[in-house]
């Protein structure tokens, strides 16, 4: 699709190949998927932080086109649902890298996109929105999108 529509820009540099899917969503101009994650807590009481489960990405119509980047945490959270099945409530900090964001990496990626992708050339970047994200931690507001079952 990208090649046929002249949207292929190049390979990502090595430093961006480990972006989390949440970090990519924060940098996205178009949001076209909703993500539902189902996590099951380990039944072994000695390993309460072991989870297994699956994630489904559901295609949607383009519901938003960013006028400013990065995306607001509340906008990204609007495309998230996490169903947690376990005896206790879950602390988002215990989910590991699945929902982690790294502020410096996001900002550096946006600057790289601005320089290397014509779709990002005229989109302004807002440092105040970037300041809403943690240096290294779960996406802000994510705990409000966890359904305990």
Beta strands, then each sheet from edge to edge (+ up, - down):
strand 1: 30-41
strand 2: 51-65
strand 3: 68-69
strand 4: 80-85
strand 5: 100-102
strand 6: 124-125
strand 7: 136-138
strand 8: 146-148
sheet 1: 2+ 1- 4- 8-
sheet 2: 3+ 6+
sheet 3: 5+ 7-
end
